[in-house]
Amino acid sequence: MDGERLASGSSELAVGESPRGGAPIPGGSGSCSLMQADVLDLDEDEDDLEVFSKDASLMDMNSFSPMMPTSPLSMINQIKFEDEPDLKDLFITVDAPESHVTTIETFITYRIITKTSRGEFDSSEFEVRRRYQDFLWLKGKLEDAHPTLIIPPLPEKFIVKGMVERFNDDFIETRRKALHKFLNRIADHPTLTFNEDFKVFLTAQAPELSSYKKQGPGLLSRMGQTVRAVASSMRGVKNRPDEFMEMNSFIETFSQKINLIDKISQRIYKEERDYFDEMKEYGPIHILWSASEEDLVDTLKGIASCIDQCCKATEKRMTGLSEALLPVVHEYVLYSEMLMGVMKRRDQIQTELDSKVEALTYKKADADLLTEEIGKLEDKVECANNALKADWERWKQNMQNDLKSAFTDTAEENIRYYEQCLATWESFLTSQTDLPLEEDSEDKI
């Protein structure tokens, strides 16, 4: 396919195995190897926290084939090697959240700073402010323009119930980080990064963006598209290619397993928080206790000091969970929903083709017109399929790297935590055994 680059070479990641244990698996170019159905194989019992099985392979990949846009500048952006990081030409930062209160609503805007060396931009640096609704608009435009590419997910409109209140500092910071990742995922995508709506989003001031939005399809046009999509989904797709059947099966399994991991991770964090809150009370208790035990003052204060050090280590570990593991896992929960949407849009395109072919079979009149429409739809289906297959490989590579890094970092942080706590208590016990005895035991008899 014109505009597509295939490059083989990826590795299999087995959950629970050493991150350095996997060897590269060679594969043929142009193929779309799907991940095994037992990906992230978990026990369905929610109480079983041993969620990583050595037999549960994250993926069986043998090709990496992202889409290539037609712009010559895309060649520069696409060819990125680990030893040549300077080839990146688009840098985006989301920061400085600001509250806005009006008589109608309360909302948050975020500052977006873009630095670029691309020739299609009028300047090398832009600064705009955007609210969440603007991000939703961008996501919708990307899906319309590229229905079978995997668009990065946005954070939910409202935070998960029971976590933090809407618009408090924790919520705003969590959303800021997610929006920052959303834009940088798009910037790093070989096709989406050159989307015109994305460029407008990064560069236009608020009044300009508002005017630009009004240039989109009208309400009746959007309603017509929705009706056609619903009609296609009701008819269902016939003769879906085997590779997309396997892809759909994987998405369903992946969605089930990543949702379970997300649920368990959230529960672990909550239990860790409860443990931390309870442990913080023991240090002051031992200090108070030492005031009434003259012979045990040093010992009780030493215990209080150990508890305090373990509290600090626990807090650091919780920070690692909340910043390194939980956001990554939850992002791929949202990705699983996005993948389902991509598959539905692909099926809608194929269903439209199938309906035209069926109409040609029964209609004698307008045969030439139907034949012409079928030819265009066949090209559309082929482009949609090739785009999805190429983006699927790119997404799998990113998913492998992200989850592997998140779980490895978490495991290493846990090891450091236990080593630090163990060293703290060993040092305390050693100091206690070195204390001289007050009296010889024979003198007491």
Residue, then its C-alpha position, 0 to 999 in steps of 0.5 A: m500500500d502506498g504510504e505504508r512502511l513495514a519493518s519486521g522485528s519485535s519481541e515476545l513479552a511473557v507476563g511474570e518472566s524476566p524483562r530481559g529473558g525474551a529473545p527477538i522473534p523474526g517474522g515475515s514482512g507485511s503479515c499481521s500476526l495477532m496476539q494469542a488469546d490467552v494474553l494477560d491470562l488471569d484467574e477470574d477470581e478477583d481475590d486471586l492477586e497472583v495475576f501474572s502467569k508465566d504461560a500468559s504471553l502478552m503478545d506474539m508479534n512478528s512485524f511492525s508496520p506503521m502507516m506513512p503519511t504522504s507529506p515529505l516531512s513525514m519521512i523525517n518524523q517517521i524514521k526515528f532510531e533510538d540513537e537519533p532522538d534529535l529527529k523528533d520535530l514536534f514537542i508539546t507540553v500541557d501545563a498551568p491549569e486554570s479555573h474559570v467560573t461563569t454564571i452558567e458553568t465552571f470549567i478548567t483550561y490548560r495551557i498548551i505550548t508547542k515547539t516545532s521545526r516543521g515548515e508547515f507551521d507559521s512559527s516555531e512556538f505556539e501557546v494556546r489554552r484549551r478546555y476538555q471539550d476542545f480535546l473531545w472535538l479533536k478526538g472526534k475529528l481524528e476519528d472522522a478523518h481516520p476511522t480505522l486508525i487507533i486514536p489515543p484515548l482521552p481521560e474520562k469526562f468525570i473521574v472514577k467514583g470514589m477516587v477524588e472529587r471533581f476539580n480538586d487539585d488531585f483530579i486536575e493534575t491527573r487529568r493534566k497528565a492524561l491530556h499531555k500524554f494524549l497530545n504527545r501520543i498523537a504527535d508521535h503517531p506517523t499519520l495523525t501528527f500531520n492531521e490539519d485539525f491537530k495543527v489547528f488545535l495546537t496553533a489557533q487562539a480560542p476565537e479562531l478555533s471556535s470559528y473553525k469548529k463551525q466549518g464542520p459538517g452540519l447537524l443534518s449531515r452528522m445525523g445522516q452519518t449516525v443513521r447509516a452507522v446504526a443501520s450498518s451495525m444492525r445488519g451486521v458484517k458478513n464474511r469478515p476476514d479471518e485476520f480481523m476475526e482473530m483481532n476482534s477475539f483478541i480485543e475482547t480477551f484483552s479488554q476483559k483481562i486489562n479491566l481485571i488488572d485495573k480493578i486489582s491494581q486499584r484495590i491494592y493501592k487502596e489497601e496500601r493507603d489504609y495500611f499507611d494511614e494505620m501505620k502512621e499512628y504507631g510512631p507517636i504511640h510508641i513515643l508516648w509509651s516511652a514517657s511512662e517506661e523509664d527502662l525502655v525509653d531508648t528501645l521504644k523511641g528506636i521502634a518509633s524511628c523504625i516505624d517512621q522510616c518504614c512509613k516514608a518508604t511506604e509513601k514512596r512506594m504508593t507514589g510509584l503505584s499512583e504515577a507509574l502503574l495505575p495510569v498506564v493500566h487504566e490508559y489501556v483500559l480506555y484503549s480497549e474501548m477505543l479498539m472496539g470502536v475501531m473494529k465497529r467502524r471497519d465493519q461498517i465500511q465493509t457492511e456498506l460494500d456488502s449491501k451494494v454488492e447484494a443490491l447489484t445482484y437483485k437490481k437490473a437497473d442502475a447496474d452501471l452506477l452500482t458497479e462504480e460505487i462498488g469499485k469505490l467502496e472496494d478501494k475504501v475497504e482495502c485502505a481501511n483494512n491496510a490502515l488498521k493492520a499497520d496501526w495494529e502492529r504499531w499499537k501492539q509494540n507500544m502496548q508491550n513497551d508500556l506495560k513491560s516498563a510499568f510492571t518492571d518499574t513497580a517490581e523494582e520499587n517493591i524490591r527497594y521498599y522491602e530491602q529498605c524496611l528490612a535494613t531499618w529493622e536489622s539495624f535496630l535489632t543489631s543496636q539492641t543486642d549490642l547493649p551491655l547487661e545491667e546486672d549479672s543474672e547470678d546476682k539476681i538470684 
